[in-house]
Amino acid sequence: MPQKKTSLQERFMRRKSLWICFTIVHLVFFAALSSLIFSGGVLSDINLYRLWAFEGINEGTWQGISTDWVYPIGALLPMLVSAVFGWGAYQLVWFAIFTALNAAAVAVISKPGTPSRYAASYWWLVVTGLLGPVAVGRVDGLTAPLVIMGLLLLASRPVVASSLLAVATWMKVWPAAVILAVLVASRRRLTVVATGAAVSAVMAGIVIAGGGIRHLLSFVGAQGARGMQMEAPFTTPGLWQAILGGDSGAYIFEDKIINTREVRGALGEPVAALMTPLLAAAALAVVVLLIWALRRGADAGQLLIAGSLALVAAFIVFNKVGSPQFMLWLGAVVAVGVAWEGRSWRVPAVLMLAIASLTTLVYPMFYAALYNDLNIGVALLLTIRNIALLVLFGWSLVRIVRLTKAGSSRPLSAPEVRPETAP
């Protein structure tokens, strides 16, 4: 009797196929980095990470302890671990950490072996590949898999999940947006608070032991004096003012100290002054919306991930900084949304693929043409990317409203949340 042929989809829905794809993606990363790895060089911001690490090791000057720092103190951990084999091996060890965390995230995503989980795993690999330079070259590439694991393990391993989210937040602030959504929508909020407090006490203890208590929270105000970064969504009108010229007075300013390009003049300074209050107001509005939705009977599991997307998107849309690695934040949350809810998240999944592609086209591929020549074509790509970010943020808000309406119309006897997504 002839054997039934296995469809292409069935072949991909196997753990072996998934890990082959994982290996291929990360071998491509390794190949792209090989010239740096074998020459002792480093990629992008990793140059700063290496300098900071060896300043501490060789000179006793520790970022966040001896001096103010733009990152929370937990970011020192991967930077120091990457220095374990010396200056020349720094990129190799950083890449190994990145690969290990990504492998752990894919293992957690795909563990139940359901079609939506496999789809989410492949999707995350594609997004990571599309954002390659910033994924492997920034500390955000390490925090994103931590957040993925934290969200997915929240129901079954709340202490582990809370620890991962807390550690990620002490490495880069953005996971605080996810924690905020958890505190509103999750039944594990007390565990998250207690575990987060314990992790924070450890971090503070390290800084205090080093005599740097006054620098512990220096990262909070580190971005306060910055202008509107060229890529930030709300900078888009100012960017076009600079490109089109006229009497607007807008121009591109290169801040060599922090290695960024900002739009100054015209709307630049007034908008920059408004961004921090707008960000706070947007985050508060989303929290109020989540509380309202929860009280109206919205599914807590679905609300948690939609709220996470809304808050993370708000952190990006209403931010004066528009760094390309921010797209990893959204990718992490959307990966969990696809894992939990499958096709219901196809709109943000497709949007994120477009956002990731456009982001890489702008930076690093054609970035020099944008800030040196004010190239209209690159500016159009960036504008479309920023519009897509606004659409994604809008989708998350609409999703919350729809969950609220569905909760209000649900019979009282219906379960509050689905067991597999009840964190």
Secondary structure, DSSP 8 states (H G I E B T S, - for coil): -------HHHHHTSHHHHHHHHHHHHHHHHHHHHHHHHHT---TTHHHHHHHHHIIIII---BTTTB--SS-GGGHHHHHHTTTT-STTHHHHHHHHHHHHHHHHHHHHHTT--HHHHHHHHHHHHHHHHTHHHHHHSTHHHHHHHHHHHHHTTTT-HHHHHHHHHHHHTTSSTHHHHHHHHHHH-TTHHHHHHHHHHHHHHHHHHHHHTT-GGGTTGGGGTTTT--EETTSGGGHHHHHHHHH-TTS--EEEEETTTTEEEEESTTHHHHHHHHHHHHHHHHHHHHHHHHHHHHTT--HHHHHHHHHHHHHHHHHHT-S---TTHHHHHHHHHHHHHHHHGGGGHHHHHHHHHHHHHHHIIIIITHHHHHHH--HHHHHHHHHHHHHHHHHHHHHHHHHHHHHHHHHHS-TTS-SS-GGG--
